[in-house]
Amino acid sequence: MLLNSILSLISAGSGDGVLNPIYGGLSTVGPYALGIVTTLSLFYGVFLGVKYAKAKDETEKQGAQKTLINFIIGAGIVIVLISVLYAIRGPLANLIDGR
């Protein structure tokens, strides 16, 4: 309720169609951003995997393994969030516009 009221107040003073550029930007940039983030994540994940494989002693292996696991979790969260933002751009714009 409170969020809906706040969004209504924001959109009421801003005029109709103010979100069209934002919606258009998300529609245009979304797939490219997802592709770039995924590609960079794959390359960095391979780099971290090679670093783990080249680790000499057990301490280095444990550190590299923790880094790799944290990276995989972080990259997965970022990719999911970008996908969700791209997927809900239409309903989100309609909610803010009050339609």
Backbone as a ProteinNet text record, in pm:
[ID]
protein_1_A
[PRIMARY]
MLLNSILSLISAGSGDGVLNPIYGGLSTVGPYALGIVTTLSLFYGVFLGVKYAKAKDETEKQGAQKTLINFIIGAGIVIVLISVLYAIRGPLANLIDGR
[TERTIARY]
81.7	0	86.2	180.8	267.3	351.5	404	484.7	401.2	279.2	190.6	160.9	140.5	114.8	235.2	351.8	474.5	495.1	476.1	493.2	389.1	267.3	163.8	200.5	254.7	296.5	411.3	503.8	617.1	568.5	482.5	438.8	336.8	263.4	162.4	225.9	338	401.6	490.9	515.4	613.2	550.3	421.3	355.9	349.3	263.8	245.9	366.2	396.7	501.2	642.3	660.7	795.1	883.6	821.5	900.1	930.8	878.6	905.6	1055	1134.2	1278.2	1345.4	1301.1	1359.2	1321.7	1196.9	1151.7	1225.8	1238.4	1310.2	1456.3	1516.2	1656.3	1675.6	1586.6	1595.7	1572.2	1480.6	1452.7	1571.2	1640	1752.5	1878.1	1908.2	2034.3	2026.8	1909.8	1894.8	1960.2	1927.9	1989.7	2141.3	2187.4	2331.8	2401.9	2342.9	2401.9	2408.6	2302.1	2300.3	2407.5	2420.4	2521.8	2663.1	2688.3	2822.8	2858.8	2766.6	2793.7	2815.9	2736.8	2752.2	2886.1	2922.5	3049.4	3168.9	3167.3	3277.5	3284.1	3168	3164.4	3225.4	3195.4	3252.5	3404.7	3455	3599.7	3668.2	3610.7	3671.1	3658.8	3549.9	3534.1	3638.7	3667.4	3772.4	3908	3933.8	4058.9	4074.5	3968.7	3975.3	3991.6	3929.3	3945.3	4088.4	4150.7	4290.7	4380	4349.1	4425.5	4413.8	4294.9	4274.7	4354.8	4354.2	4424.9	4576.1	4625.5	4770.1	4820.2	4731	4772.2	4862.1	4971.3	5072.7	5038.3	5018	4993.9	4845.4	4811.5	4671.5	4612.3	4692.3	4642.2	4601.9	4686.2	4652.4	4526.6	4515.8	4397.2	4270	4275.9	4158	4118.9	4215.8	4187.6	4128.7	4187	4136.6	3996.5	3973	3841.4	3735	3766.9	3672.2	3643.6	3748.4	3730.9	3641.8	3665.4	3586.7	3440.3	3416.1	3278.7	3206.5	3273.6	3211.9	3182.7	3273	3250	3129.8	3119	3007.1	2874.4	2869.8	2747.1	2714.7	2814.2	2792.4	2751.1	2818.9	2785.7	2645	2609.4	2474.7	2367.6	2392.1	2295.7	2281.9	2394.8	2389.8	2315.9	2342	2275.3	2125.7	2087.7	1945.1	1878	1943.2	1883.8	1868.1	1966.1	1953	1838.5	1828.2	1719.5	1583	1571.9	1443.7	1406.5	1503.5	1476	1431.3	1495.5	1457.2	1318	1286.7	1158.3	1041.7	1062.4	951.2	948.8	1022.5	1026.7	889.7	809.6	676.1	580.6	560.3	472.3	521	651.8	705.6	673.5	685.9	653	504	420.5	276.1	239.9	306.1	279.6	316.4	428.8	471.5	383.7	344.6	256.1	114.6	80.2	-52.7	-157	-114.8	-210	-257.1
-119.2	0	125.9	129.9	247.5	263.8	152.8	158.9	207.5	158.6	201.8	351.1	402.5	545	628.7	582.5	656.3	657.9	543.2	537.4	622.1	627.8	712.3	859.1	899.1	1038.5	1074.5	982.7	1008.4	1022.4	932.2	935.5	1046	1090	1193.6	1327	1359.7	1487.4	1484.3	1368.2	1359.1	1356	1341.4	1342.5	1205.2	1194.5	1066.8	1035.8	911.2	865.6	895.8	932.9	966.3	842.1	725.8	602.9	543.5	597.8	542.9	535.3	640.4	626.9	520.5	508.3	407.3	268	248.8	120.2	86.7	186.7	165.2	132.2	201.2	173	32.8	-9.8	-146.2	-249.4	-219.1	-312.5	-323.6	-211.6	-211.5	-269.4	-228.4	-264.7	-399.5	-440.9	-562.4	-687	-725.1	-847.5	-834.8	-717.1	-697.7	-704.1	-640.8	-644.7	-787.8	-862.7	-1001.8	-1083.1	-1062.1	-1133.7	-1098.4	-969.9	-925.5	-977.1	-964.2	-1010.9	-1161.8	-1235.6	-1381.2	-1420.3	-1354.3	-1385	-1353.4	-1236.1	-1199.8	-1293.4	-1335.6	-1429.1	-1564	-1608.6	-1736.1	-1727.5	-1620.2	-1604.9	-1596	-1517	-1503.1	-1633.1	-1705.2	-1834.7	-1934.4	-1934.3	-2021.9	-1980.6	-1849.2	-1799.9	-1846.6	-1834.9	-1878.8	-2030.2	-2104	-2249.5	-2290.6	-2220.4	-2248.6	-2212.7	-2102.8	-2062.3	-2168.4	-2225.3	-2332.2	-2456.2	-2488.9	-2608.7	-2594.6	-2472.5	-2450	-2430	-2423.5	-2400.9	-2515.1	-2477.7	-2576.7	-2649.8	-2575.2	-2641.1	-2632.5	-2698.5	-2710.1	-2575.9	-2488.4	-2357	-2273	-2274.3	-2200.5	-2258.5	-2391	-2455.2	-2415.5	-2413	-2375.8	-2231.1	-2141.4	-2000.6	-1982.7	-2052.1	-2042.1	-2103.1	-2210.1	-2272.9	-2181	-2114.4	-2021.1	-1904.4	-1855.2	-1745.4	-1789.4	-1908.2	-1959.8	-1979.9	-2035.9	-2058.1	-1924.7	-1830.1	-1698.5	-1628.1	-1641.6	-1581	-1643.7	-1774.3	-1842.7	-1799.4	-1791.4	-1747.2	-1602.8	-1514.7	-1374.1	-1353.1	-1421	-1407.2	-1460.3	-1570.2	-1624.5	-1527.8	-1464.5	-1367.7	-1248	-1196.9	-1081.2	-1115.9	-1231.7	-1272.9	-1290.1	-1349.1	-1365.4	-1229.2	-1136.7	-1004.6	-926.6	-933.9	-866.5	-928.5	-1060.4	-1128.9	-1090.2	-1083.8	-1047.3	-903.3	-812.2	-673.1	-661.1	-733.1	-730.6	-791.4	-896.7	-965	-883	-805.7	-731.5	-584.4	-547.3	-406.2	-354.3	-432.5	-389.5	-370.7	-474.2	-457.8	-351.9	-337.1	-235	-95.1	-74.5	55.3	83.8	-17.6	0.5	31.6	-31.5	-5.7	137	182.6	319	421.6	393.8	486.6	486	388.2	381.4	320.5	240.1	175.1	44.1
0	0	0	91.4	102.4	-23.6	-74.1	-195.6	-313	-323.8	-431.7	-420.8	-298.7	-278.6	-318.8	-279.7	-313.4	-464	-527.6	-672.8	-744.2	-691.6	-750.9	-739.8	-625.9	-608.9	-701.9	-717.8	-807.3	-950.9	-994.7	-1134.1	-1159.1	-1056.6	-1076.9	-1113.5	-1055	-1083.1	-1204.5	-1259.9	-1367.4	-1506.2	-1517.5	-1647.8	-1711.4	-1811.3	-1881	-1968.8	-1978.3	-2068	-2023.3	-1898.2	-1851.9	-1846.4	-1832.2	-1824.3	-1960.6	-2067.2	-2199.7	-2230.7	-2202.2	-2228.3	-2141	-2016.3	-1927.2	-1976.7	-2013.7	-2065.8	-2194.5	-2280.8	-2406.1	-2381.9	-2285.6	-2253.2	-2199.2	-2110.1	-2056.7	-2166.4	-2257.2	-2366.3	-2461.1	-2482.1	-2574.2	-2509.8	-2389.4	-2324.7	-2253.5	-2211.4	-2131.3	-2187.9	-2311.2	-2364.9	-2380.3	-2419.1	-2434.9	-2299.2	-2199.2	-2065.1	-2014.1	-2035.7	-1991.3	-2063.4	-2192.8	-2270.2	-2228.7	-2207.8	-2169	-2030.1	-1935.6	-1799.1	-1798.4	-1873.8	-1878.5	-1940.8	-2050.3	-2116.7	-2027.4	-1966.7	-1877	-1756.7	-1707.7	-1595.1	-1633.5	-1754.1	-1799	-1808.7	-1869.2	-1882.2	-1745.4	-1655.5	-1523.7	-1444	-1462.7	-1396.6	-1443.9	-1574.7	-1627.7	-1570.8	-1564.4	-1506.8	-1362.3	-1284.2	-1144.6	-1134.2	-1227.1	-1228	-1258.6	-1353.9	-1385.5	-1267	-1201.5	-1083.4	-974	-958.8	-860.3	-899.3	-1029.2	-1074.6	-1060.8	-1073.1	-1064.9	-921.5	-826.2	-686.9	-641.2	-575.8	-537.2	-407.4	-301.3	-172.6	-135.2	-26.7	16.7	57.7	116.4	158.5	38.3	-65.8	-188.4	-252.9	-253.4	-312.6	-238.9	-105.9	-28.1	-54.2	-61.2	-89.9	-228.6	-327.5	-464.4	-475.4	-400.6	-403.9	-345	-234.6	-173.9	-268.5	-333	-428.2	-544.2	-595.8	-707.1	-668	-552.7	-507.2	-485.8	-421.3	-400.4	-532.1	-627.5	-758.1	-828.1	-825.2	-891.6	-829.6	-698.3	-630.8	-668.5	-662.3	-695.9	-840.3	-931.7	-1073.2	-1101	-1036.8	-1054.2	-1006.1	-892.3	-839.5	-932.9	-982.2	-1072.8	-1201.6	-1258.1	-1382	-1359.4	-1247.9	-1216.2	-1198.6	-1128.5	-1107.1	-1237.5	-1325.2	-1455.5	-1534.5	-1531.3	-1603.4	-1548.6	-1416	-1353.8	-1387.6	-1380.6	-1415.9	-1560.4	-1650.2	-1791.7	-1810.2	-1736.1	-1751.7	-1698	-1591	-1530.3	-1571.8	-1674.4	-1713.3	-1754.4	-1822.4	-1864.7	-1747.1	-1665.8	-1549.8	-1451.7	-1437.3	-1348.6	-1400	-1530	-1590.2	-1575	-1594.2	-1578.5	-1433.7	-1338.4	-1197.7	-1161.3	-1208.1	-1175.2	-1245	-1369	-1441.8	-1386.1	-1304.3	-1245	-1336.9	-1431.9	-1523.6	-1468.8
[MASK]
+++++++++++++++++++++++++++++++++++++++++++++++++++++++++++++++++++++++++++++++++++++++++++++++++++

